Amino acid sequence: GVSSNYSDDYPYSWSIPPFHPSTEKYENDKTCRGKDGKLYANLVCPVDVTEMPSGTLPDIQSTEEAIRLLNVMKTNKQKFFLAVGYHKPHIPLRYPQEFLKLYPLENITLAPDPWVPEKLPSVAYNPWTDIRQRDDVKALNVSFPYGPLPDDFQRQIRQSYYAAVSYLDMQVGLLLNALDDVGLSNSTIVVFTADHGWSLGEHGEWAKYSNFDVATRVPLMFYVPGMTTSSVSQGERVFPYLDPFSHILGLVPQGRSKKVVELVSLFSTLAELAGLQVPPVCPETSFHVALCTEGASIVRYFNVSEEKVKEEKDGCDDSYRCFNEEPVAFSQYPRPADVPQWNSDKPKLKDIRIMGYSMRTIDYRYTVWVQFNPNNFSANFEDVHAGELYMVETDPNQDYNIYNNTSHGCFFKKILG
């Protein structure tokens, strides 16, 4: 896409041309069969895979190609870096229909907070314009910008999102199982992550165009042989495949950390794990620097017990220093205006007038929406249009904005750096 100048960064980032599934061009076509037997371009789109173009789906093709490349790596016996990108659960929610039975509709609930928060600034709201363009959502004729969607359709979206995630989980399972098959599990680092979250009705929102945790937080999981797990015996499988339709397991996540980290740390972390030189921190102006990073390696957090994390936090006796040194994750999202409009979710650069800068720690999320100049990419922090402040311990879902009744000068100074 545009972020790689429509070139996939090849040949700068990859040694071979990136693979694109031949069926991805049908993603937004009318391939969803309605109750009337006709085909639609729906948001909710469980399908019979045999009826799809070429009898397959893009993520299935990506898994097959990745497994083929693993077999090539086994033969070549060379060090490699393989990035496998999956579409789902990106919209449209088009996935094999059999995954629906894992999530009976009668068991699906609404979001815990399906209302627009009373004190949410209008600039912070995303009116989910992309899902409004889908045929099934259009047919509902919901009002702009706040809706809401009918409760029964909200449940259908949530059901299909869960089903699409399980479909993706199956693809990942097949890929990791293949890593076992080619005998590379004990010598390969595996990272699973994503580029954004997705609102499923929380705060009366859908999609990803906001600074709420449900839109900005992502999974970040590492498998490092001998570090995150104990070594396995020769021939023992690290990633045995579990069929989601025959295994109902209550697996407990292992080694889950409560540390706040950012995806900009991924490059440094992988470099350290691979025994490579970790790139230096980028200077404030880095266009002239060939290689640098804005993220520090997080290897130091691996295998650190939560008791140790709590001790570090509770044992901090200098409140000013602790506040300024606590781990922070930054995010931002643009808006063309103070109130929701047709291009609020995806404004073009020339139309951006306001930028929402967020700072997330283990204790709070602080956001200021300030004037932004798209011509020189500058933000004017003296012109604050709105703000948000949520305390995680008492308001984990970020429903009660206390920005206007809280002194937050210290947060403002911190977000300025």
C-alpha angles and dihedrals in degrees: 000000000000093000089068096037087254089289103098084235088279126184093010097062105020136052093212130032110275116256120245119191110244091227098053089092088071095056095106098031125109098275100129113100113220128208088264091059094248124123122249140178095240135171092223104052121160106172145189099245092210088063094053123099108283088003094270146077131241097252092050089053092048091053091050092050093047091052089049090053092049089057089051089052090051090055096043094046091208131136111263146181114211122185116194116191123196128198101210137118082027113110135299090060093224112158140134107297094226089076089070091076090066088066113039109205092232088064095052117102132194120258112285089245108028095163131091105256112251095232098039109127110241090235090061095057121097113208094208094236095169095061090045087066093062117101096237093049092045089055090060092061094210119184123259132273107000104025115160112222116227113271094241092054091047088057091049091053092049091047092051093046091054090046091050090051090053089049088053091046089056091053091050089048092053091048095050090045088055089053086060091046093057092046097243101115094098094052104037129087113216126199125185118194144133139219100238146349128243133230114236099192097306110144088005089290137125131192128021110288103114145069095249116123092245088063101038105038120086139179115267114184129167131198111191115172111241093003109062092025136022117261117270128223122262109281094013114129118241095186109032110184115249116199106225090213095057104030121069103180130167095213116186115220110248123223097359111178128209092204116123109238137164134226090239084075093062096086094050092044094052091045091055094044091050092051093248127136109274109236116246122255112273118251117237090266108036107163090109094050115095097204130011139126139219094209129077121221114265096201087111088069094057114110092003109141120235088236088062091049091051091047091054092051097043093042095057106114099178105072095188094051093042092051093051096043099044115119112266133190117205128204136163141193131193130228132190094211146005093257129050115271138163094282099037094109099048111016119178114244093254090055098051111115102156132039125199111213115194133195118194125189131166088269107040150002116228122186133177123191107209139173113278130197111210092193095067100013092241129148123211107214090183089068104062113177097183143337143212131204124177126176109218099209096056099026109031093162093052096236101137116060110203097177095113096048099042133077103238107165090123091056091049092052091049095051088052088057 
